[in-house]
Amino acid sequence: MRSLRTAAIVALGLAAAPVARAQADNDEFFAFDGTARQQMVLQAGLTNAQVYGAVAAVERVLMPMGTFDQTRMGGEFNWIWGVAQVPGCFGDNCRSGVYKLQTIDLTASNFAASYCSGKPGQDGGTRVCGFYAAAMTTTLASREGERFTDNLLWGMAGRGFGPVAPLMLGLGGSEYRRGMTSVRTSVVLGVNVTSPWLSGRVGYLGAPGDRGVYTDLSVDKIRAFLTTAVMEELQDVSMLAAGVRKLGADAQQAPAMVSAYVRSLRQLPPQNLSPSNDYQLPDVDDQVGAFRHISAHLKPEDILQLVDVDAAYLIQPVPQLYNLIGSLHTPGFHPRGDGVRSKDGSGGVAIGGGLVNLPELPAFGLRKSRNVNFHIEALGAMGDAFEGRMRFHINDPEYLVSFPFARNSWSFYYYLSVGEALLVK
């Protein structure tokens, strides 16, 4: 614990450097108030905190194989480079007289941990796990020549800040901002119960200007699941997904792992956000133009231990093929097992690409477009003990769902998770 506290203090000290510098010379970027692009980026910062914050950590860090049944700890870093461009100037009230079309970046770092008691559900017992996840997300408008440094420092700060994020929420503060640069925290705290057939979890979800409940119910024998996030102070279902995830992962000789599900996300076009109103979204009854992004997904993975396919069809707002992406990887790239999963090391590299078809979205000022996807990824794992991965992505379809204006942006992602085999002796 002493080393964890020390790491958090060091990371926060690194993160404070660009803030202190900007406050000292007062030459950071300020967008022109009231423009559509400013409203779009302000809202993107809130979406980043809600979508790629604590909830993402629970899903990806604590259950890398699609089940939640063991003590685990880890975290992620998401970096979206060039999510949008915003007109504005440097210095308060454009004091410098220097005008610019500023490039905006988004980062999201999180930390997640779970502790489980009792026997694993697959051994015939019932297991109770407490889980916690916290995240720090940033919207960055960096000065010329300092984008990489700012993104790296804030990403490091997010990894160190995770364990103490609830303290900020408890004190009533979940956001810092200056100009177009903002920092936000989010947290999930809950409990998961696993039995031989049924698993369920529920958690309190706190994000900037919003509180809600996160739930997941799964039948682990057949890998079926239902996940929801109810936000806007329990007035709106912001996310709902149902289907099967990684079916076949428990069988070493299965010809493939298959995920198939339908997902509904609430999308909100840019609202009339006022900087004097702390950049908070209007109440759910006052939000204009909200619509459902409903899609059907089919993801066969590890086909003949070499091929992955990611296909999605958009049902709303416009019926059409959303993405079709293929990937070729080395054998052993996906950890597989027999219910306990092999202790042998696995991993490798993957490379792939395809198309992402985005519909016309007049409320965002976007035309219909066909975008080329490219990605390259490296993964290493050792059974349930350890897993880590790094990925470079252009036109990631998951990012474009939440940030449709980020067309042709590229992203970097890394993930590290340590399991029960190393944490519990």
C-alpha positions as CSV (number, residue, x, y, z in Angstrom):
1,M,0.0,0.0,0.0
2,R,2.9,2.4,0.8
3,S,4.3,1.9,-2.8
4,L,0.8,2.5,-4.2
5,R,0.4,5.8,-2.3
6,T,3.8,6.9,-3.4
7,A,3.0,6.1,-7.1
8,A,-0.2,8.1,-6.8
9,I,1.5,11.1,-5.3
10,V,4.3,11.1,-8.0
11,A,1.7,10.7,-10.8
12,L,-0.3,13.6,-9.5
13,G,2.8,15.7,-9.2
14,L,3.6,15.1,-12.8
15,A,0.0,15.9,-13.9
16,A,0.1,19.2,-12.0
17,A,3.1,20.5,-14.0
18,P,1.2,21.5,-17.2
19,V,-1.6,23.0,-15.1
20,A,0.8,25.1,-13.0
21,R,2.6,26.2,-16.2
22,A,-0.6,27.2,-17.9
23,Q,-1.7,29.2,-14.9
24,A,1.6,30.9,-14.6
25,D,1.9,32.3,-18.1
26,N,-1.8,32.4,-18.9
27,D,-1.4,31.5,-22.6
28,E,-3.4,28.4,-22.9
29,F,-6.1,28.0,-25.6
30,F,-9.6,29.3,-25.1
31,A,-12.3,28.5,-27.7
32,F,-14.8,31.0,-29.0
33,D,-17.9,30.6,-26.9
34,G,-21.1,29.4,-28.5
35,T,-19.6,27.7,-31.6
36,A,-20.9,24.3,-32.6
37,R,-17.4,22.8,-32.4
38,Q,-16.9,24.1,-28.9
39,Q,-20.2,22.6,-27.7
40,M,-19.3,19.4,-29.4
41,V,-15.9,19.1,-27.6
42,L,-17.4,20.1,-24.2
43,Q,-19.9,17.4,-24.6
44,A,-17.2,14.9,-25.8
45,G,-15.4,15.5,-22.5
46,L,-18.4,14.5,-20.5
47,T,-19.0,11.5,-22.8
48,N,-15.4,10.4,-22.4
49,A,-15.8,10.4,-18.6
50,Q,-19.0,8.4,-18.7
51,V,-18.1,5.8,-21.5
52,Y,-14.3,5.3,-21.1
53,G,-14.1,5.8,-17.4
54,A,-14.9,3.4,-14.5
55,V,-17.5,1.3,-16.3
56,A,-14.9,0.4,-19.0
57,A,-12.5,-0.7,-16.3
58,V,-15.0,-3.2,-14.8
59,E,-15.8,-4.7,-18.2
60,R,-12.3,-5.0,-19.6
61,V,-9.9,-5.1,-16.7
62,L,-11.7,-7.3,-14.2
63,M,-13.2,-9.8,-16.6
64,P,-10.8,-10.2,-19.6
65,M,-12.2,-13.7,-20.3
66,G,-15.8,-12.5,-20.1
67,T,-16.5,-13.8,-16.6
68,F,-16.1,-12.2,-13.1
69,D,-15.0,-14.8,-10.6
70,Q,-11.6,-14.0,-9.1
71,T,-9.4,-11.4,-7.3
72,R,-7.9,-9.2,-9.9
73,M,-6.2,-5.8,-10.3
74,G,-5.2,-3.7,-13.3
75,G,-5.9,-0.7,-15.5
76,E,-6.1,0.8,-18.9
77,F,-5.0,3.9,-20.9
78,N,-6.9,5.2,-23.9
79,W,-5.5,8.0,-26.0
80,I,-7.5,9.5,-28.9
81,W,-5.2,11.8,-30.9
82,G,-7.0,14.5,-32.9
83,V,-10.6,14.0,-31.9
84,A,-11.7,17.4,-33.2
85,Q,-10.6,21.0,-34.1
86,V,-12.0,24.1,-32.4
87,P,-11.6,27.8,-33.4
88,G,-10.3,30.1,-30.7
89,C,-7.3,32.0,-29.4
90,F,-4.6,32.1,-26.8
91,G,-5.0,33.9,-23.5
92,D,-8.0,35.2,-21.6
93,N,-10.2,37.4,-23.8
94,C,-7.8,36.8,-26.7
95,R,-5.3,39.1,-25.1
96,S,-2.5,37.7,-27.2
97,G,-4.4,38.3,-30.5
98,V,-3.2,34.9,-31.7
99,Y,-6.0,33.0,-33.3
100,K,-5.9,29.3,-34.1
101,L,-7.9,26.2,-35.1
102,Q,-6.9,24.1,-32.1
103,T,-6.6,20.3,-32.2
104,I,-8.2,18.6,-29.2
105,D,-7.1,15.2,-27.7
106,L,-8.8,12.9,-25.3
107,T,-7.3,10.6,-22.7
108,A,-8.9,8.1,-20.3
109,S,-6.9,6.2,-17.6
110,N,-8.5,3.9,-15.0
111,F,-7.7,1.6,-12.2
112,A,-9.8,-1.4,-11.1
113,A,-9.6,-4.0,-8.4
114,S,-11.7,-6.9,-7.1
115,Y,-11.5,-9.1,-4.1
116,C,-13.4,-12.4,-4.0
117,S,-14.2,-14.8,-1.1
118,G,-15.5,-18.3,-1.2
119,K,-15.0,-20.9,-3.9
120,P,-15.1,-20.1,-7.6
121,G,-18.6,-20.7,-9.1
122,Q,-17.2,-23.2,-11.6
123,D,-16.1,-25.5,-8.7
124,G,-19.7,-25.8,-7.5
125,G,-19.7,-23.0,-4.9
126,T,-20.9,-19.5,-4.6
127,R,-18.4,-16.7,-4.7
128,V,-18.9,-13.1,-3.6
129,C,-16.6,-10.4,-5.0
130,G,-16.4,-6.8,-4.1
131,F,-15.2,-4.5,-6.9
132,Y,-14.0,-1.0,-7.3
133,A,-13.0,1.0,-10.4
134,A,-12.1,4.6,-10.8
135,A,-10.9,6.7,-13.7
136,M,-9.5,10.1,-14.7
137,T,-10.4,11.4,-18.1
138,T,-9.0,14.5,-19.8
139,T,-9.8,16.8,-22.6
140,L,-6.5,18.5,-23.7
141,A,-5.8,21.6,-25.8
142,S,-2.1,21.6,-25.8
143,R,0.3,24.2,-26.9
144,E,2.4,23.8,-30.0
145,G,5.1,21.1,-29.6
146,E,3.7,19.9,-26.2
147,R,0.9,17.6,-27.2
148,F,2.8,14.4,-26.7
149,T,4.2,15.5,-23.3
150,D,0.8,16.6,-22.0
151,N,-0.9,13.4,-23.1
152,L,1.7,11.2,-21.6
153,L,1.8,13.1,-18.3
154,W,-2.0,13.1,-17.9
155,G,-2.1,9.4,-18.8
156,M,0.4,8.6,-16.1
157,A,-1.6,10.8,-13.6
158,G,-4.8,8.8,-14.4
159,R,-3.1,5.5,-13.6
160,G,-1.9,6.9,-10.2
161,F,-5.0,8.8,-9.5
162,G,-7.5,5.9,-9.7
163,P,-7.3,4.7,-6.1
164,V,-8.2,8.1,-4.6
165,A,-10.8,9.2,-7.1
166,P,-13.7,8.5,-4.7
167,L,-12.2,11.1,-2.3
168,M,-12.8,13.8,-4.9
169,L,-16.4,12.6,-5.4
170,G,-17.0,12.5,-1.7
171,L,-15.9,16.1,-1.3
172,G,-18.3,17.1,-4.1
173,G,-15.7,17.7,-6.8
174,S,-15.4,15.6,-10.0
175,E,-14.0,18.1,-12.5
176,Y,-11.3,20.6,-13.0
177,R,-11.2,22.8,-16.1
178,R,-9.5,25.8,-17.6
179,G,-10.2,26.9,-21.1
180,M,-10.8,23.8,-23.2
181,T,-8.5,21.6,-21.0
182,S,-10.5,19.6,-18.4
183,V,-10.0,16.8,-16.0
184,R,-12.8,14.6,-14.7
185,T,-13.1,11.6,-12.4
186,S,-15.6,8.7,-12.3
187,V,-16.0,5.7,-10.0
188,V,-17.9,2.4,-9.7
189,L,-18.2,0.6,-6.4
190,G,-20.3,-2.6,-6.1
191,V,-20.6,-6.3,-5.5
192,N,-20.7,-9.4,-7.8
193,V,-22.1,-12.8,-6.8
194,T,-21.2,-15.9,-8.8
195,S,-22.9,-19.3,-8.6
196,P,-22.5,-22.4,-10.8
197,W,-25.1,-21.1,-13.2
198,L,-25.9,-17.4,-12.6
199,S,-23.8,-14.4,-11.9
200,G,-25.0,-10.9,-11.1
201,R,-23.5,-7.6,-10.1
202,V,-24.6,-4.1,-9.2
203,G,-22.6,-1.0,-8.6
204,Y,-23.0,2.7,-7.8
205,L,-21.8,4.8,-10.7
206,G,-20.5,8.3,-10.2
207,A,-19.4,10.6,-13.0
208,P,-19.2,14.4,-13.6
209,G,-22.6,15.9,-12.9
210,D,-24.3,12.6,-12.9
211,R,-25.0,9.6,-10.7
212,G,-26.5,6.2,-11.6
213,V,-26.5,2.4,-11.3
214,Y,-24.5,-0.1,-13.2
215,T,-25.8,-3.7,-13.4
216,D,-24.9,-6.9,-15.2
217,L,-26.6,-10.3,-15.1
218,S,-25.0,-13.4,-16.8
219,V,-25.5,-17.1,-17.2
220,D,-21.9,-18.2,-17.3
221,K,-22.5,-21.8,-18.5
222,I,-23.8,-20.4,-21.8
223,R,-22.0,-17.1,-21.6
224,A,-25.3,-15.1,-21.9
225,F,-25.4,-11.6,-20.4
226,L,-27.5,-8.4,-19.9
227,T,-25.7,-5.2,-19.0
228,T,-27.3,-1.8,-18.2
229,A,-26.1,1.6,-17.1
230,V,-28.9,3.9,-15.8
231,M,-27.8,7.5,-15.5
232,E,-29.3,11.0,-15.2
233,E,-30.1,10.3,-11.6
234,L,-31.9,7.1,-12.6
235,Q,-34.0,8.8,-15.2
236,D,-32.4,7.4,-18.4
237,V,-30.9,4.1,-19.6
238,S,-27.7,5.4,-21.2
239,M,-26.5,1.9,-22.2
240,L,-28.1,-1.5,-22.6
241,A,-26.4,-4.6,-24.1
242,A,-27.6,-8.2,-24.3
243,G,-26.2,-11.4,-25.9
244,V,-23.3,-13.8,-25.4
245,R,-19.7,-13.0,-24.9
246,K,-16.7,-15.2,-25.7
247,L,-18.7,-18.4,-26.1
248,G,-16.2,-21.2,-26.4
249,A,-13.5,-19.6,-24.3
250,D,-13.7,-22.4,-21.8
251,A,-12.9,-25.1,-24.3
252,Q,-9.3,-25.4,-25.4
253,Q,-10.3,-27.2,-28.7
254,A,-13.3,-25.0,-29.7
255,P,-12.9,-23.9,-33.3
256,A,-13.6,-20.3,-32.3
257,M,-14.8,-17.9,-29.5
258,V,-18.0,-16.1,-30.4
259,S,-19.5,-12.9,-29.0
260,A,-22.9,-11.9,-30.4
261,Y,-25.0,-9.1,-28.9
262,V,-27.3,-6.2,-29.5
263,R,-26.4,-2.8,-27.9
264,S,-28.4,0.4,-27.4
265,L,-26.5,3.6,-26.6
266,R,-28.1,7.0,-26.0
267,Q,-26.5,9.6,-28.2
268,L,-26.8,13.3,-27.6
269,P,-26.0,15.9,-30.3
270,P,-24.1,19.1,-29.1
271,Q,-26.2,21.0,-26.6
272,N,-26.1,24.7,-25.8
273,L,-23.6,24.3,-22.9
274,S,-22.7,27.5,-21.2
275,P,-19.1,27.8,-19.7
276,S,-20.8,29.6,-16.8
277,N,-22.8,26.5,-16.1
278,D,-19.8,24.3,-15.4
279,Y,-20.1,22.6,-18.8
280,Q,-22.9,20.4,-17.4
281,L,-25.4,18.8,-19.7
282,P,-29.0,20.0,-19.4
283,D,-31.4,17.9,-17.4
284,V,-32.6,14.9,-19.2
285,D,-36.0,16.5,-20.0
286,D,-34.3,19.5,-21.6
287,Q,-31.8,17.7,-23.8
288,V,-32.5,18.3,-27.5
289,G,-32.2,15.8,-30.3
290,A,-31.3,12.7,-28.3
291,F,-31.6,9.5,-30.2
292,R,-30.7,5.8,-29.8
293,H,-27.7,4.2,-31.5
294,I,-28.9,0.6,-31.8
295,S,-26.5,-2.0,-33.4
296,A,-26.2,-5.8,-33.7
297,H,-22.7,-7.2,-33.3
298,L,-21.1,-10.5,-34.3
299,K,-17.5,-11.2,-33.3
300,P,-16.0,-14.7,-34.0
301,E,-12.5,-14.7,-32.6
302,D,-9.6,-17.1,-32.8
303,I,-11.0,-18.9,-35.8
304,L,-8.6,-21.8,-36.4
305,Q,-6.3,-19.9,-33.9
306,L,-5.5,-17.4,-36.6
307,V,-8.4,-15.1,-37.6
308,D,-10.8,-12.6,-35.9
309,V,-13.8,-11.0,-37.5
310,D,-15.7,-8.0,-36.1
311,A,-19.0,-7.2,-37.9
312,A,-21.7,-4.8,-36.8
313,Y,-25.0,-3.7,-38.4
314,L,-26.6,-0.4,-37.5
315,I,-30.3,-0.6,-36.8
316,Q,-30.9,3.0,-35.7
317,P,-30.7,5.8,-36.6
318,V,-30.1,4.5,-40.2
319,P,-30.2,0.7,-41.1
320,Q,-26.9,-0.1,-42.7
321,L,-23.7,-2.1,-42.3
322,Y,-21.7,-0.3,-39.6
323,N,-18.3,-2.0,-39.7
324,L,-16.7,-5.1,-41.1
325,I,-13.1,-5.7,-39.9
326,G,-10.8,-8.7,-40.2
327,S,-7.7,-9.5,-38.2
328,L,-4.9,-12.0,-38.7
329,H,-2.9,-13.0,-35.6
330,T,-0.3,-15.5,-34.4
331,P,-1.4,-18.8,-32.7
332,G,-1.9,-18.4,-29.0
333,F,-2.9,-14.7,-29.3
334,H,-6.1,-15.3,-27.4
335,P,-5.8,-17.0,-24.0
336,R,-8.0,-20.2,-24.1
337,G,-8.6,-22.9,-21.5
338,D,-10.7,-25.7,-20.2
339,G,-12.6,-23.8,-17.6
340,V,-9.6,-23.1,-15.4
341,R,-7.5,-21.9,-18.4
342,S,-4.0,-23.0,-19.2
343,K,-1.1,-21.7,-17.0
344,D,1.1,-21.8,-20.1
345,G,2.1,-18.5,-21.5
346,S,0.3,-17.2,-24.6
347,G,0.4,-14.1,-26.7
348,G,1.5,-12.7,-30.0
349,V,0.7,-10.0,-32.5
350,A,-2.3,-9.2,-34.7
351,I,-2.8,-6.9,-37.6
352,G,-5.9,-6.1,-39.6
353,G,-8.3,-3.6,-41.1
354,G,-11.6,-3.1,-42.8
355,L,-14.3,-0.4,-43.2
356,V,-16.4,1.7,-40.9
357,N,-19.5,3.2,-42.5
358,L,-20.8,6.2,-40.6
359,P,-24.3,7.5,-41.3
360,E,-25.3,11.0,-42.0
361,L,-25.7,12.9,-38.7
362,P,-27.1,16.4,-39.5
363,A,-27.3,17.3,-35.8
364,F,-23.5,16.9,-35.6
365,G,-23.0,18.5,-39.0
366,L,-21.6,15.3,-40.4
367,R,-22.1,13.7,-43.9
368,K,-22.2,10.0,-44.5
369,S,-18.7,8.6,-44.8
370,R,-16.8,5.4,-45.4
371,N,-13.7,5.2,-43.3
372,V,-10.8,2.8,-43.6
373,N,-9.9,1.0,-40.4
374,F,-6.4,-0.2,-39.5
375,H,-5.0,-1.7,-36.3
376,I,-2.0,-3.5,-35.0
377,E,-1.9,-5.1,-31.5
378,A,0.4,-7.1,-29.3
379,L,-0.7,-9.3,-26.4
380,G,1.0,-11.4,-23.7
381,A,-0.7,-13.6,-21.1
382,M,-0.1,-16.3,-18.6
383,G,-3.3,-18.1,-17.8
384,D,-5.3,-16.3,-15.1
385,A,-2.2,-14.8,-13.6
386,F,-1.3,-12.0,-16.0
387,E,-2.5,-10.3,-19.2
388,G,-1.3,-7.2,-21.0
389,R,-1.8,-5.7,-24.4
390,M,-1.0,-2.7,-26.5
391,R,-3.0,-1.5,-29.6
392,F,-2.7,1.2,-32.2
393,H,-6.0,1.9,-34.1
394,I,-7.2,4.2,-36.9
395,N,-10.9,4.7,-37.1
396,D,-11.8,2.4,-34.2
397,P,-15.5,1.7,-34.6
398,E,-16.0,1.7,-30.8
399,Y,-14.6,5.2,-30.5
400,L,-16.6,6.5,-33.4
401,V,-19.8,5.3,-31.8
402,S,-19.3,7.8,-28.9
403,F,-17.3,10.4,-30.9
404,P,-18.7,10.3,-34.5
405,F,-16.9,13.6,-35.3
406,A,-13.5,11.9,-34.6
407,R,-13.3,10.5,-38.2
408,N,-9.8,9.5,-39.3
409,S,-8.4,10.1,-35.8
410,W,-6.0,7.5,-34.4
411,S,-5.8,6.0,-30.9
412,F,-3.4,4.2,-28.7
413,Y,-4.4,1.8,-26.0
414,Y,-2.6,-0.3,-23.4
415,Y,-3.9,-2.6,-20.7
416,L,-2.4,-4.5,-17.8
417,S,-4.1,-7.0,-15.5
418,V,-2.8,-9.2,-12.7
419,G,-5.0,-12.1,-11.5
420,E,-5.5,-14.2,-8.5
421,A,-2.6,-16.6,-9.1
422,L,-0.2,-13.8,-8.3
423,L,-2.2,-11.7,-5.8
424,V,-3.4,-14.5,-3.5
425,K,-1.1,-17.1,-2.1
